[in-house]
Amino acid sequence: MRRRSSHGAPSAPSLRSEMTRAVRNTPPVSSLANEGDRTAPAFSPLGSRNGASPGGDPIAFHATAPVTNPLRRGLLVFFDFAPSAEVGALRWISLVGCGAERGWAFDVVALEPQFMGPLDMTRLERLPPGVRMFGFTGENPAWYRAMLRAARRAGWVGTVGAKPSEAPLGGHLDGSDRTVALGGEDASLWRRAFRSRVHFQLADALARRAAALGSRLAAKNRYDIVVSSGPPHAAHDAARRIAARHALPIVMDMRDPWSDDSAMPSEFRSDTWRRLAQRHERDCVSAASLLVVTSKAHEELQVAKYPALRGRVRTVMNGADREPLPPSRIARRFVVGFAGMIYLGRDPRPLFEAAARVARATGATPDEFGVEFMGDDACEGIPLTTIAAEAGLGEHFVAHGFRPRRDALQFLAGVSLLVSLPLRTTVTIPAKLFEYMRFDAWLLALAEPAGATEALLRDTEADVIAPYDVDGIERVIAKRFAEFRAGIRPTSLNHDGRFDRSTQAALFFDAAEELAARSSRRTAAG
């Protein structure tokens, strides 16, 4: 079990937590969604390391009801599939459900759950029949443990007597002070280059483990396609190796940019990171039979970078699911709410400052007006309660921490104004937006003008404000609060179904089935 120490740094990070912290821009958190998820009764007992039984055959750590003779079978490589609480997992939980309606079954290569970070066991309940999940380990490799020991002896991290697996983050093996801002003087070029090399070496270790497990599965099962979904983008490397070894078509689902400057973590900012990211992306994109992205802006970006992709790239956005929702429970209190993780450049400070201004200007008490967050309870290691207090919100702010999905839906049903925090890149649309659209609530998206999010919401009732425009954010909150006080209540942005997930899923499976059919014809002819 991984636990967060009092200052927000991990006390026992795994390989996966080492390599992904900077991508998420937040320290790894406990592997449990909350204290109620201490056990995982839905999991079958794991075999030996890397998802294999003592005899060498892969065994599933979780499986739904089997499907006899599915029309198609896919192998999905996605490190953060269910029961991970990552928002990206919802995309593929829904897609495999839509695929099941078309006769698809899926085997999934993922991290063993204890290495996934926060879990939400209720997500397993949404999986359709025909899904088997196989896990590989996220433990630190031997070479990395040796580096940790050497760093301890040099006095750079921890204490010499501590275990190598309990070291702080690998990015600080260079002796830098974790308390210094990554964009400050401490982040010298050689340190960023060093961190970049360690990051990609750890990513490659994960990719090799996933590829080894996937190859054993492909040797024993007939798959129509291999699908990868990232970030973490190491999943694409793993799928590329599996597909090449077993002559299978590969669909690369790139949910976020990979090698672009907007995707570069601040502590890795260097030519070394750029060169390594571009090399990994180029290898995977060149091998992809089909590249899937989540916005037209991202599609245009990828085609501009790789002209040979033209005709092999599809936009499949996220979408609003049709699962039952709890009834709206908006009462007399106006709540500005956010649910999710705080990473990829998300900064709640402008929102807090704007909300504090509204509270002061209107004289609203905490019983009348408040800001509530569910999910991450810290930003860059600083508790949200501290940031909110510094902004002047004080008792008007509540941080709930991580909760299972059913609790999160109950929370969202009580929010008057749902807020989407910005991403660092303008070509990606936050997946959480599509979930927000299902609720009877006003929507405030903090996003850059002319980006993918603004384009999506342009002809809707949602408000789109630049992330650091505190005056603009204040105007929107004040306007909606005044409407709320006047008895006006919002309606769902997706009340007409225009953003339904099923439409996007059909785009994906139409393309996947065409690809699988072409591959089958070539195999039969050859």
C-alpha positions as CSV (number, residue, x, y, z in Angstrom):
1,M,0.0,0.0,0.0
2,R,1.3,3.5,-0.9
3,R,0.8,6.3,1.5
4,R,1.2,10.1,1.2
5,S,3.5,11.6,3.8
6,S,2.4,14.7,5.6
7,H,4.1,17.1,3.2
8,G,2.5,15.6,0.1
9,A,5.4,13.5,-1.1
10,P,5.0,9.7,-1.5
11,S,6.5,7.5,1.1
12,A,6.9,4.4,-1.1
13,P,6.5,5.1,-4.8
14,S,6.4,2.4,-7.4
15,L,8.1,2.5,-10.9
16,R,4.8,3.7,-12.4
17,S,4.3,6.5,-9.8
18,E,7.9,7.6,-10.4
19,M,7.4,8.1,-14.2
20,T,3.9,9.6,-14.1
21,R,4.1,12.1,-11.3
22,A,5.3,14.9,-13.6
23,V,2.9,14.0,-16.3
24,R,0.0,14.5,-13.9
25,N,1.9,17.3,-12.1
26,T,0.9,15.9,-8.7
27,P,2.5,13.4,-6.3
28,P,1.2,9.8,-6.4
29,V,-1.6,9.1,-3.9
30,S,-2.8,6.1,-2.0
31,S,-3.8,3.1,-4.1
32,L,-7.2,3.3,-2.4
33,A,-10.0,5.5,-3.5
34,N,-11.0,6.0,0.1
35,E,-10.8,4.2,3.4
36,G,-13.8,2.1,2.5
37,D,-11.9,0.5,-0.4
38,R,-9.3,-1.3,1.6
39,T,-10.2,-4.6,0.0
40,A,-10.8,-5.7,-3.5
41,P,-13.2,-8.6,-3.3
42,A,-13.9,-8.5,-7.0
43,F,-10.4,-9.5,-7.9
44,S,-9.3,-13.1,-8.5
45,P,-6.2,-14.1,-6.6
46,L,-3.1,-13.0,-8.5
47,G,-0.6,-15.6,-9.6
48,S,3.1,-15.0,-9.8
49,R,4.8,-11.8,-11.0
50,N,3.6,-10.1,-14.2
51,G,0.1,-11.7,-14.3
52,A,1.3,-15.2,-14.9
53,S,0.4,-18.4,-13.2
54,P,3.2,-20.6,-11.9
55,G,3.0,-22.6,-15.1
56,G,3.6,-19.4,-17.2
57,D,0.1,-18.9,-18.6
58,P,-1.3,-15.4,-18.0
59,I,-4.2,-15.3,-15.5
60,A,-6.8,-12.6,-15.2
61,F,-7.0,-10.5,-12.0
62,H,-10.6,-9.8,-12.9
63,A,-13.0,-11.1,-15.5
64,T,-16.7,-10.5,-16.3
65,A,-19.0,-13.2,-17.5
66,P,-17.6,-15.0,-20.5
67,V,-18.9,-14.5,-24.1
68,T,-19.1,-17.6,-26.3
69,N,-17.8,-16.9,-29.8
70,P,-17.7,-13.1,-29.9
71,L,-17.7,-11.6,-33.4
72,R,-14.5,-9.7,-32.7
73,R,-11.9,-9.8,-30.0
74,G,-9.5,-6.9,-29.2
75,L,-6.4,-6.6,-27.0
76,L,-6.4,-3.3,-25.2
77,V,-3.2,-2.0,-23.6
78,F,-4.2,0.6,-21.1
79,F,-2.2,0.9,-17.9
80,D,-5.0,2.8,-16.0
81,F,-8.1,0.8,-16.9
82,A,-10.7,-0.1,-14.3
83,P,-10.6,-0.1,-11.3
84,S,-8.3,2.9,-11.6
85,A,-10.1,6.2,-10.6
86,E,-8.4,8.1,-13.4
87,V,-10.8,10.0,-15.6
88,G,-9.3,8.4,-18.7
89,A,-10.5,5.0,-17.6
90,L,-14.1,6.1,-18.1
91,R,-13.5,6.6,-21.8
92,W,-12.6,2.9,-22.3
93,I,-15.1,1.5,-19.8
94,S,-17.7,3.1,-22.0
95,L,-16.1,2.1,-25.3
96,V,-15.8,-1.6,-24.3
97,G,-19.5,-1.4,-23.3
98,C,-20.5,0.0,-26.7
99,G,-18.2,-2.6,-28.4
100,A,-20.0,-5.4,-26.5
101,E,-23.3,-4.3,-28.1
102,R,-21.6,-4.8,-31.5
103,G,-20.2,-8.3,-30.6
104,W,-16.8,-7.3,-29.4
105,A,-14.9,-8.9,-26.4
106,F,-11.7,-7.4,-24.9
107,D,-8.7,-8.6,-23.1
108,V,-6.9,-5.8,-21.2
109,V,-3.3,-5.4,-20.3
110,A,-3.0,-3.1,-17.3
111,L,-1.0,-2.4,-14.2
112,E,-1.8,-4.7,-11.3
113,P,-4.3,-2.7,-9.2
114,Q,-1.9,-2.0,-6.3
115,F,0.2,0.1,-8.7
116,M,-2.7,2.1,-10.3
117,G,-3.0,4.8,-7.7
118,P,-6.5,5.7,-6.5
119,L,-9.0,3.0,-7.1
120,D,-12.8,3.1,-7.6
121,M,-14.1,-0.5,-7.3
122,T,-17.5,0.5,-8.5
123,R,-16.1,1.0,-12.0
124,L,-15.8,-2.8,-12.3
125,E,-19.6,-3.0,-12.1
126,R,-19.9,-1.1,-15.4
127,L,-17.9,-3.5,-17.4
128,P,-19.8,-5.7,-19.9
129,P,-19.5,-9.4,-20.4
130,G,-16.5,-10.6,-22.3
131,V,-13.8,-8.5,-20.5
132,R,-10.7,-10.1,-19.0
133,M,-8.1,-8.0,-17.2
134,F,-4.4,-9.0,-16.9
135,G,-1.9,-7.2,-14.8
136,F,1.8,-6.6,-14.8
137,T,4.0,-5.2,-11.9
138,G,4.9,-1.6,-11.4
139,E,7.8,-2.3,-9.0
140,N,11.0,-0.4,-9.4
141,P,13.6,-2.2,-11.6
142,A,16.9,-3.3,-10.2
143,W,18.9,-0.6,-11.9
144,Y,16.7,2.1,-10.4
145,R,16.9,0.7,-6.9
146,A,20.7,0.7,-7.3
147,M,20.5,4.4,-8.3
148,L,18.5,5.1,-5.2
149,R,21.0,3.4,-3.0
150,A,23.8,5.5,-4.6
151,A,21.8,8.7,-4.2
152,R,21.3,7.9,-0.5
153,R,25.0,7.3,0.1
154,A,25.6,10.7,-1.5
155,G,23.1,12.2,0.9
156,W,20.9,13.5,-1.9
157,V,17.7,11.7,-0.9
158,G,16.3,10.2,2.3
159,T,18.5,8.4,4.8
160,V,21.1,5.7,4.1
161,G,19.3,3.2,6.2
162,A,16.0,3.5,4.4
163,K,14.9,0.9,1.9
164,P,15.5,1.7,-1.8
165,S,11.8,1.3,-2.6
166,E,10.9,4.0,-0.2
167,A,12.9,6.8,-1.8
168,P,11.4,10.2,-2.8
169,L,10.8,10.8,-6.5
170,G,13.5,9.8,-8.9
171,G,13.5,13.2,-10.5
172,H,15.3,14.4,-7.4
173,L,18.1,11.9,-7.4
174,D,20.2,14.9,-8.8
175,G,20.3,16.4,-5.3
176,S,17.8,19.2,-5.9
177,D,15.6,20.5,-3.1
178,R,12.1,19.2,-3.4
179,T,10.7,22.3,-1.7
180,V,12.0,24.6,-4.4
181,A,9.6,25.4,-7.3
182,L,10.4,23.4,-10.4
183,G,10.4,26.5,-12.5
184,G,12.9,28.2,-10.2
185,E,16.7,28.4,-10.1
186,D,16.9,24.8,-8.8
187,A,15.7,23.5,-12.2
188,S,19.0,23.7,-14.0
189,L,19.3,22.3,-17.5
190,W,21.4,19.3,-16.5
191,R,18.9,18.3,-13.9
192,R,16.0,18.5,-16.3
193,A,18.0,16.4,-18.8
194,F,18.8,13.9,-16.1
195,R,15.2,13.7,-15.0
196,S,14.1,13.2,-18.6
197,R,16.4,10.3,-19.2
198,V,15.3,8.6,-16.0
199,H,11.6,9.2,-16.9
200,F,11.9,7.5,-20.3
201,Q,14.0,4.6,-19.0
202,L,11.3,3.9,-16.4
203,A,8.6,4.2,-19.2
204,D,10.5,1.8,-21.3
205,A,10.7,-0.7,-18.5
206,L,6.9,-0.5,-18.1
207,A,6.4,-0.9,-21.9
208,R,8.6,-4.0,-22.0
209,R,6.6,-5.6,-19.1
210,A,3.3,-4.8,-20.8
211,A,4.6,-6.1,-24.1
212,A,5.8,-9.3,-22.6
213,L,2.4,-10.0,-21.0
214,G,0.5,-9.0,-24.1
215,S,2.6,-11.2,-26.3
216,R,1.9,-14.2,-24.1
217,L,-1.8,-13.4,-24.5
218,A,-1.5,-13.0,-28.3
219,A,0.2,-16.3,-28.6
220,K,-2.8,-18.1,-27.0
221,N,-5.7,-16.0,-28.3
222,R,-6.8,-14.8,-31.8
223,Y,-7.1,-11.0,-31.7
224,D,-8.5,-8.9,-34.5
225,I,-6.7,-5.7,-33.4
226,V,-4.4,-4.3,-30.7
227,V,-5.5,-1.0,-29.2
228,S,-3.3,1.2,-27.0
229,S,-4.6,4.2,-24.9
230,G,-2.4,6.8,-23.3
231,P,-1.2,8.6,-21.4
232,P,0.8,7.0,-20.0
233,H,2.1,6.9,-23.6
234,A,4.4,3.9,-22.8
235,A,1.2,1.9,-23.5
236,H,1.7,2.8,-27.2
237,D,5.2,1.4,-27.2
238,A,4.0,-1.8,-25.6
239,A,1.2,-2.2,-28.2
240,R,3.6,-1.5,-31.0
241,R,5.8,-4.4,-29.9
242,I,2.9,-6.8,-29.5
243,A,1.5,-5.9,-32.9
244,A,4.8,-6.3,-34.7
245,R,5.5,-9.6,-33.1
246,H,2.1,-11.1,-33.9
247,A,1.4,-9.3,-37.2
248,L,-1.7,-7.5,-35.9
249,P,-3.1,-4.1,-36.9
250,I,-2.8,-1.5,-34.2
251,V,-5.1,1.3,-33.2
252,M,-3.4,4.1,-31.2
253,D,-5.7,6.1,-29.0
254,M,-3.8,9.2,-28.1
255,R,-6.0,11.0,-25.5
256,D,-3.4,13.8,-25.0
257,P,-0.5,15.2,-26.9
258,W,2.8,13.4,-26.4
259,S,5.9,15.1,-27.8
260,D,4.6,18.7,-28.1
261,D,6.0,21.4,-25.9
262,S,2.5,21.9,-24.3
263,A,2.8,18.3,-23.0
264,M,6.3,18.7,-21.6
265,P,6.4,18.6,-17.8
266,S,8.2,21.7,-16.4
267,E,10.7,19.6,-14.4
268,F,11.7,17.8,-17.7
269,R,11.9,20.9,-19.9
270,S,14.9,20.2,-22.0
271,D,16.1,19.2,-25.5
272,T,16.6,15.7,-24.0
273,W,12.9,15.3,-23.2
274,R,11.9,16.7,-26.5
275,R,14.2,14.4,-28.5
276,L,13.2,11.2,-26.6
277,A,9.5,12.0,-26.7
278,Q,9.6,12.7,-30.4
279,R,11.5,9.5,-31.1
280,H,9.0,7.4,-29.1
281,E,6.0,9.1,-30.7
282,R,7.4,8.8,-34.2
283,D,8.1,5.1,-33.8
284,C,4.5,4.5,-32.6
285,V,2.7,6.7,-35.0
286,S,4.6,5.2,-38.0
287,A,3.5,1.7,-36.8
288,A,-0.1,2.6,-36.2
289,S,-2.7,1.3,-38.6
290,L,-5.1,3.9,-37.2
291,L,-4.4,6.9,-35.0
292,V,-7.3,8.1,-32.8
293,V,-7.4,11.5,-31.1
294,T,-10.0,13.3,-29.1
295,S,-10.4,16.7,-30.9
296,K,-10.1,18.0,-34.5
297,A,-7.4,20.4,-33.3
298,H,-5.3,17.5,-32.2
299,E,-6.0,15.7,-35.5
300,E,-4.8,18.7,-37.4
301,L,-1.7,18.9,-35.2
302,Q,-0.7,15.3,-35.8
303,V,-1.3,15.5,-39.6
304,A,0.9,18.6,-39.7
305,K,3.7,16.8,-37.9
306,Y,3.3,13.5,-39.8
307,P,1.8,14.1,-43.3
308,A,1.9,10.4,-44.0
309,L,-0.9,10.0,-41.4
310,R,-3.4,11.7,-43.7
311,G,-6.3,9.2,-44.1
312,R,-5.1,7.2,-41.0
313,V,-6.3,9.5,-38.2
314,R,-9.7,9.8,-36.8
315,T,-11.2,12.1,-34.2
316,V,-13.2,10.2,-31.6
317,M,-14.2,12.6,-28.8
318,N,-15.2,11.6,-25.4
319,G,-18.9,11.9,-24.8
320,A,-21.8,12.0,-22.3
321,D,-22.8,8.5,-21.1
322,R,-26.3,7.4,-20.5
323,E,-25.9,5.7,-17.2
324,P,-28.6,6.6,-14.6
325,L,-27.9,9.8,-12.6
326,P,-29.0,10.7,-9.1
327,P,-31.8,13.3,-9.0
328,S,-30.7,16.9,-8.9
329,R,-30.5,18.1,-5.3
330,I,-29.7,21.8,-5.7
331,A,-31.2,23.5,-2.7
332,R,-30.9,27.0,-1.2
333,R,-27.1,27.0,-1.2
334,F,-25.2,28.0,-4.3
335,V,-22.2,25.7,-4.9
336,V,-19.4,26.2,-7.3
337,G,-18.0,22.6,-7.8
338,F,-15.1,20.7,-9.3
339,A,-14.6,16.9,-9.3
340,G,-11.4,15.3,-10.6
341,M,-7.6,15.4,-10.5
342,I,-5.5,18.5,-10.5
343,Y,-2.7,17.9,-13.1
344,L,-1.5,19.0,-16.5
345,G,-1.3,22.7,-15.5
346,R,-4.6,22.9,-13.7
347,D,-4.4,25.8,-11.2
348,P,-7.4,26.6,-9.0
349,R,-6.0,29.9,-7.6
350,P,-7.8,32.2,-10.1
351,L,-11.1,30.5,-9.4
352,F,-10.6,30.8,-5.7
353,E,-9.7,34.4,-5.9
354,A,-12.7,35.2,-8.1
355,A,-15.1,33.2,-5.8
356,A,-13.8,35.0,-2.8
357,R,-14.5,38.4,-4.4
358,V,-18.1,37.3,-5.1
359,A,-18.5,36.2,-1.5
360,R,-17.2,39.5,-0.2
361,A,-19.2,41.6,-2.7
362,T,-22.5,39.9,-2.0
363,G,-22.0,39.4,1.7
364,A,-23.0,35.7,1.2
365,T,-22.5,33.4,4.2
366,P,-21.0,29.9,3.9
367,D,-24.5,28.6,4.2
368,E,-25.5,30.6,1.1
369,F,-22.5,30.3,-1.1
370,G,-19.5,27.9,-1.3
371,V,-16.8,26.3,-3.4
372,E,-16.4,22.5,-3.1
373,F,-13.8,20.2,-4.7
374,M,-13.9,16.4,-4.8
375,G,-10.8,14.4,-5.9
376,D,-7.3,15.8,-5.4
377,D,-7.1,17.7,-2.1
378,A,-3.8,19.4,-3.0
379,C,-2.2,21.3,-5.8
380,E,1.6,21.0,-6.3
381,G,1.8,19.5,-2.8
382,I,0.0,22.4,-1.2
383,P,-3.4,21.5,0.5
384,L,-6.3,23.1,-1.3
385,T,-7.7,24.4,2.0
386,T,-4.4,26.4,2.4
387,I,-4.7,27.8,-1.1
388,A,-8.4,28.7,-0.6
389,A,-7.6,30.4,2.7
390,E,-4.8,32.5,1.1
391,A,-7.3,33.6,-1.6
392,G,-9.8,34.7,1.1
393,L,-12.4,31.9,0.7
394,G,-11.9,30.6,4.2
395,E,-15.0,28.8,5.5
396,H,-16.6,29.1,2.0
397,F,-14.4,26.2,0.8
398,V,-14.6,22.5,1.3
399,A,-12.3,19.7,0.0
400,H,-13.9,16.3,0.0
401,G,-10.9,14.2,-1.2
402,F,-11.3,11.1,-3.4
403,R,-14.6,9.2,-3.3
404,P,-16.1,6.3,-5.3
405,R,-17.9,7.2,-8.5
406,R,-21.4,6.9,-7.0
407,D,-20.4,9.4,-4.3
408,A,-19.0,11.7,-7.0
409,L,-22.2,11.6,-9.0
410,Q,-24.2,12.5,-5.8
411,F,-21.8,15.4,-5.3
412,L,-22.2,16.7,-8.8
413,A,-26.0,16.5,-8.6
414,G,-25.8,19.1,-5.8
415,V,-23.6,21.6,-7.6
416,S,-25.1,24.8,-9.2
417,L,-22.0,25.9,-11.2
418,L,-19.7,23.1,-12.4
419,V,-16.1,24.3,-13.2
420,S,-13.7,22.7,-15.6
421,L,-10.1,23.6,-14.8
422,P,-7.7,24.2,-17.7
423,L,-5.3,21.8,-19.3
424,R,-1.8,22.8,-20.2
425,T,-2.5,22.0,-23.9
426,T,-5.2,23.7,-26.0
427,V,-5.8,20.8,-28.4
428,T,-7.3,18.5,-25.7
429,I,-10.8,18.7,-24.3
430,P,-11.1,17.7,-20.6
431,A,-13.0,14.4,-20.5
432,K,-14.8,15.7,-17.3
433,L,-16.6,18.2,-19.4
434,F,-18.8,15.5,-21.0
435,E,-19.8,14.2,-17.6
436,Y,-20.6,17.7,-16.4
437,M,-22.9,18.2,-19.4
438,R,-25.3,15.5,-18.1
439,F,-26.2,17.5,-14.9
440,D,-28.7,20.3,-14.5
441,A,-26.0,22.8,-13.7
442,W,-24.4,25.9,-15.3
443,L,-21.0,25.2,-16.8
444,L,-17.8,27.3,-16.5
445,A,-14.9,26.1,-18.6
446,L,-11.5,27.7,-17.9
447,A,-9.8,27.4,-21.3
448,E,-7.8,29.5,-23.8
449,P,-9.8,31.2,-26.6
450,A,-9.7,29.5,-29.9
451,G,-8.7,26.1,-28.3
452,A,-10.5,22.8,-28.7
453,T,-12.6,23.3,-25.5
454,E,-13.8,26.8,-26.7
455,A,-14.7,25.3,-30.1
456,L,-16.7,22.5,-28.6
457,L,-18.8,24.8,-26.4
458,R,-19.0,27.8,-28.8
459,D,-22.7,27.3,-29.6
460,T,-23.9,26.3,-26.1
461,E,-25.0,28.1,-22.9
462,A,-21.6,27.3,-21.2
463,D,-19.3,30.1,-20.2
464,V,-15.7,29.9,-21.5
465,I,-13.2,32.2,-19.7
466,A,-9.4,32.3,-20.1
467,P,-7.8,30.4,-17.2
468,Y,-6.1,33.5,-15.5
469,D,-8.8,36.1,-16.2
470,V,-9.9,36.5,-12.6
471,D,-12.2,39.4,-13.5
472,G,-14.0,37.3,-16.2
473,I,-14.3,34.4,-13.8
474,E,-15.7,36.7,-11.1
475,R,-18.3,38.1,-13.6
476,V,-19.6,34.6,-14.5
477,I,-19.8,33.5,-10.9
478,A,-21.6,36.7,-9.8
479,K,-24.0,36.4,-12.8
480,R,-25.0,32.8,-12.0
481,F,-25.2,33.5,-8.3
482,A,-27.6,36.4,-9.0
483,E,-29.7,34.2,-11.2
484,F,-29.7,31.5,-8.6
485,R,-30.9,33.9,-6.0
486,A,-33.7,35.0,-8.4
487,G,-35.0,31.5,-8.5
488,I,-33.6,30.6,-11.9
489,R,-32.3,27.0,-12.2
490,P,-30.1,25.6,-15.0
491,T,-30.8,22.6,-17.3
492,S,-28.4,19.9,-18.7
493,L,-26.2,21.1,-21.5
494,N,-26.7,17.7,-23.2
495,H,-30.5,17.6,-22.8
496,D,-30.9,17.1,-26.5
497,G,-28.3,14.3,-26.7
498,R,-25.9,16.1,-29.1
499,F,-22.9,15.1,-27.0
500,D,-23.8,11.4,-26.4
501,R,-20.9,9.0,-26.1
502,S,-22.7,6.4,-28.4
503,T,-22.2,8.6,-31.4
504,Q,-18.4,8.8,-30.9
505,A,-18.2,5.1,-30.0
506,A,-19.8,4.3,-33.4
507,L,-17.1,6.3,-35.2
508,F,-14.4,4.3,-33.4
509,F,-15.9,0.8,-34.0
510,D,-16.8,1.5,-37.6
511,A,-13.1,2.3,-38.2
512,A,-11.9,-0.6,-36.1
513,E,-14.1,-3.1,-37.8
514,E,-13.1,-1.9,-41.3
515,L,-9.4,-2.2,-40.2
516,A,-10.0,-5.7,-38.8
517,A,-11.8,-6.8,-42.0
518,R,-8.9,-5.6,-44.2
519,S,-6.4,-7.4,-42.0
520,S,-8.4,-10.6,-42.2
521,R,-8.6,-10.4,-46.0
522,R,-4.8,-9.9,-46.3
523,T,-4.2,-12.9,-44.0
524,A,-6.6,-15.1,-46.0
525,A,-4.9,-14.0,-49.2
526,G,-1.5,-14.4,-48.0
